[in-house]
Amino acid sequence: MVRLDEAKSVQEADEEIDQLEKDIERLCLKLLLQQQPVARDLRQISAALKMITDMERIGDQASDIAEIIISEKKDEAADIPVIVKMSEASSKDGSGQCECLCGKRPGVVTCCYRIR
């Protein structure tokens, strides 16, 4: 199960996720403005913008779960009943998004799986 040091690392990772969301959003907006994509390209950029918002929200949820674990000062997350439900709900949120968006780009899919 989850240890306190792992919970602290989740909170630290949330800051990195927030920054990555901003970087990806900036890149998408730059593509929209400079390339003026249409059809498939526009749909992919739009899907990426939606996905990063969801992924950032999942990161926030994970950070909230970590905060509860730290504040309860328990050795195991399973000792806090609500944590099990919260973590299951959070992990279901992002399921399948990367596969739909990334398709034929294995490097991107690998990155998405690492986030999950």
Secondary structure, DSSP 4 states (H G I P E B T S, - for coil): ---HHHHHHHHHHHHHHHHHHHHHHHHHHHHHHHH---HHHHHHHHHHHHHHHHHHHHHHHHHHHHHHHHHHT-S-GGGSHHHHHHHHHHHHHTTTHHHHHHTT-HHHHHHHHHH-
